[in-house]
Amino acid sequence: YIVEIDDITNITNVFKDACMLARSLGRVRADFTQLLIPLFLDRICSVIDEYWDGAFKQSCNSLESGEWGLPLPIPTQKSDSDAKMMEFLSFPVVASLVNALLISFNELRNCASPLLGIRLGAILETYLEKIPKSLQSYRDSRPEQVFMERQARYEQLEQILKINFRIFVEETFNKLFDTKILDIAPEDYLKKHDVSGQLSKTETEMNSEEKLENEPDGNSQREHSSEKEDAPIEDLQTGEVVESAEKVLVESMGEIGAEDTNHREEDTA
């Protein structure tokens, strides 16, 4: 019956409820959470992929045709957390896509896990790469004279899509799964923002310190390299990583509804 569920809200809710049931049977050593993982993960990825495909296709078509929309009204009262969202309202095509992504992220909160994040992150990355290409297609298909009339607005939209929009999506996605799955801060963003540059410098210094610590002892360097190769979720080519990731998923999914299960046990008592 899982393959018949084609709605994001329904599939995530069923997954959550099934995991709660599996955990409750752990009292009689019948916890079947691990059996649910391969069944639900494939279907969740398929439903999310289909949803994203429709949202990105509509946005890409609007970008290529030049139908970016007129700027939307900006609320008079806004907080610092809404600052990033304000610029998206300048282009309804971007605001619509951001809204669609946030809807899917909100539904994924019920089943967020590292393994699911890795698979969905790879899917999302392919869609994000299509956005700037679609905008470039508009530029290439327009005569120079026609393009010059909208050059200023085109450049503004290009800036938002290549930097602000991408970073916003990646940061939100990584926070959802509580790990760094998508790469944040492209090179052009680091060059234009001092804060990111400082972060980049800090990472460089940390790498230098690690290198100095490993250089005196060759054995420790090899051990460090070996540990890095065995780290879970780093190398997607080995079966050990998938197995480790599934264990992480089982543990994280096991926490879902644990509180409700405890309440049920108290009621039963």
C-alpha positions in Angstrom: 0.0 0.0 0.0 3.0 2.3 0.4 3.4 2.8 -3.3 -0.1 4.1 -3.6 0.6 7.1 -1.3 1.5 10.0 -3.5 1.2 12.9 -1.1 4.1 14.4 0.9 2.0 14.9 4.1 0.4 11.4 4.0 3.7 9.5 3.4 5.6 11.3 6.1 2.7 10.9 8.6 2.4 7.2 7.8 6.1 6.7 8.3 6.0 8.5 11.6 3.1 6.4 12.9 4.6 3.1 11.6 7.8 3.9 13.5 5.8 4.6 16.7 4.1 1.3 16.4 7.4 -0.5 15.7 8.9 1.0 18.8 6.0 0.2 21.0 6.4 -3.5 20.2 10.0 -3.3 21.4 8.6 -4.2 24.9 8.0 -7.8 23.6 11.2 -7.8 21.5 9.3 -7.3 18.2 10.6 -3.8 17.2 10.5 -3.9 13.4 11.7 -0.3 12.7 14.7 -1.5 10.7 12.4 -3.3 8.3 10.4 -0.1 7.6 13.4 1.9 6.5 14.1 0.5 3.0 10.3 0.4 2.3 9.6 4.0 3.2 12.8 5.7 2.1 12.4 4.8 -1.6 8.8 6.0 -1.6 9.5 9.2 0.3 12.3 10.0 -2.1 10.1 9.3 -5.1 7.2 11.5 -3.8 9.5 14.4 -2.9 11.4 14.1 -6.2 8.1 14.3 -8.1 7.0 17.3 -6.1 10.3 19.1 -6.6 10.3 18.2 -10.3 7.0 20.0 -10.8 8.1 23.1 -8.8 11.4 23.4 -10.6 10.0 22.8 -14.0 7.5 25.7 -13.6 10.2 28.0 -12.3 12.6 27.1 -15.1 10.0 27.7 -17.7 9.2 31.1 -16.3 12.9 32.0 -16.1 13.5 31.0 -19.7 10.5 32.9 -21.0 11.2 36.0 -19.1 8.0 35.8 -17.0 9.6 36.8 -13.8 6.6 38.7 -12.4 6.3 42.2 -10.9 7.7 42.9 -7.4 5.3 41.9 -4.6 4.4 44.2 -1.8 6.9 44.1 1.1 5.4 43.9 4.6 6.0 47.1 6.6 6.8 45.2 9.8 9.7 42.8 9.4 12.3 41.2 11.6 15.9 40.4 11.0 15.0 36.8 10.3 12.8 37.9 7.4 15.5 40.0 5.7 16.6 37.2 3.4 13.0 36.6 2.3 12.3 40.2 1.4 14.5 40.2 -1.6 12.8 37.1 -3.0 9.6 39.1 -3.1 11.2 41.2 -5.8 10.7 38.3 -8.2 7.5 36.2 -7.8 9.2 33.4 -9.7 11.7 33.0 -7.0 9.2 33.5 -4.2 7.0 30.8 -5.6 9.9 28.3 -5.7 11.1 29.2 -2.2 7.5 28.6 -0.9 7.3 25.2 -2.6 10.6 24.1 -1.1 9.7 25.3 2.4 6.4 23.3 2.2 8.3 20.2 1.4 10.9 20.9 4.1 8.2 21.4 6.7 6.7 18.0 5.9 10.0 16.3 6.0 10.4 17.2 9.7 8.4 14.1 10.6 11.0 11.8 9.1 14.3 13.8 8.9 17.3 11.4 9.2 20.9 11.4 7.9 20.3 8.6 5.3 17.3 10.3 3.9 19.1 13.6 3.9 21.9 12.2 1.8 19.6 10.8 -0.8 17.4 13.9 -1.0 20.4 16.2 -1.0 21.7 14.6 -4.2 18.3 15.0 -5.8 18.0 18.6 -4.7 21.5 19.4 -6.0 20.6 18.4 -9.5 17.5 20.7 -9.5 19.5 23.7 -8.1 21.9 23.4 -10.9 19.1 23.9 -13.5 18.1 27.3 -12.2 21.0 29.4 -13.3 21.1 27.5 -16.6 17.5 28.4 -17.3 18.2 32.1 -16.7 21.2 31.9 -19.0 19.0 30.4 -21.7 16.8 33.5 -21.5 19.9 35.7 -22.0 21.2 33.6 -25.0 17.9 33.5 -26.8 17.2 37.3 -26.7 18.6 39.9 -29.2 21.1 42.3 -27.6 18.7 45.2 -28.0 15.9 43.4 -26.3 18.1 42.2 -23.5 19.5 45.7 -22.8 16.0 46.9 -21.8 15.9 44.4 -19.0 19.6 44.1 -18.2 19.5 45.7 -14.8 16.6 43.5 -13.6 18.3 40.4 -15.2 21.5 41.1 -13.2 19.6 41.5 -10.0 17.8 38.2 -10.5 21.0 36.5 -11.5 22.6 37.7 -8.2 19.7 36.4 -6.1 19.6 33.0 -7.8 23.3 32.3 -7.9 24.1 33.4 -4.3 21.3 34.4 -2.0 18.7 31.8 -3.1 21.1 28.9 -3.2 22.6 29.7 0.2 19.2 30.1 1.8 18.0 26.7 0.4 21.2 24.9 1.4 21.3 26.4 4.9 17.6 25.5 5.5 18.1 21.9 4.1 21.1 21.3 6.3 19.4 22.6 9.4 16.5 20.3 8.7 18.7 17.2 8.8 21.1 18.7 11.4 24.1 18.0 9.3 26.1 19.5 6.4 24.8 17.6 3.4 24.8 20.4 0.7 27.9 22.6 0.3 27.2 26.1 1.5 28.9 29.4 0.3 30.1 29.3 -3.3 33.5 30.9 -4.1 32.0 34.1 -5.5 30.0 34.5 -2.2 33.1 34.1 -0.1 34.9 36.8 -2.1 32.1 39.3 -1.6 31.3 38.8 2.1 33.8 39.4 4.9 32.1 37.1 7.3 32.3 34.1 5.0 35.9 34.9 4.3 36.6 34.8 8.0 35.0 31.4 8.3 37.0 30.2 5.3 40.2 31.5 6.9 39.4 29.8 10.2 38.9 26.5 8.4 42.2 26.9 6.6 44.0 27.5 9.9 42.4 24.4 11.5 43.5 22.3 8.5 47.0 23.7 8.9 47.1 22.8 12.6 45.9 19.2 11.8 48.6 18.9 9.2 51.3 20.0 11.7 50.1 17.5 14.3 50.2 14.6 11.8 53.5 15.5 10.1 55.9 14.4 12.9 54.4 10.9 13.2 53.7 9.1 10.0 51.8 6.4 11.8 49.3 8.8 13.3 48.8 10.4 9.9 47.9 7.0 8.4 45.6 6.2 11.3 43.9 9.6 10.8 43.5 8.8 7.1 42.1 5.3 7.9 39.6 6.8 10.4 38.4 9.3 7.7 37.9 6.5 5.2 35.7 4.5 7.8 33.7 7.6 8.8 29.9 7.0 8.2 28.1 8.8 5.5 31.4 10.1 4.0 32.0 7.4 1.3 28.8 6.4 -0.5 30.5 3.6 -2.4 30.9 1.1 0.4 28.2 -1.1 1.9 29.6 -0.4 5.4 28.6 3.2 5.1 25.0 2.4 4.1 24.8 -0.1 7.0 26.1 2.5 9.4 23.8 5.2 8.1 20.9 2.8 8.4 21.8 2.3 12.1 21.9 6.0 12.6 18.5 6.2 10.9 17.1 3.5 13.1 18.3 5.3 16.2 16.9 8.7 15.0 13.6 7.1 13.9 13.4 5.3 17.2 13.2 8.6 19.0 10.1 9.6 17.0 7.1 9.1 19.1 9.1 7.7 22.1 7.5 10.2 24.4 4.0 9.2 23.2 4.9 5.5 23.7 5.9 6.2 27.3 2.6 8.0 27.9 0.7 5.0 26.6 2.7 2.6 28.9 1.8 4.8 31.8 -1.9 4.8 30.8 -1.8 1.0 30.4 -0.3 0.6 33.9 
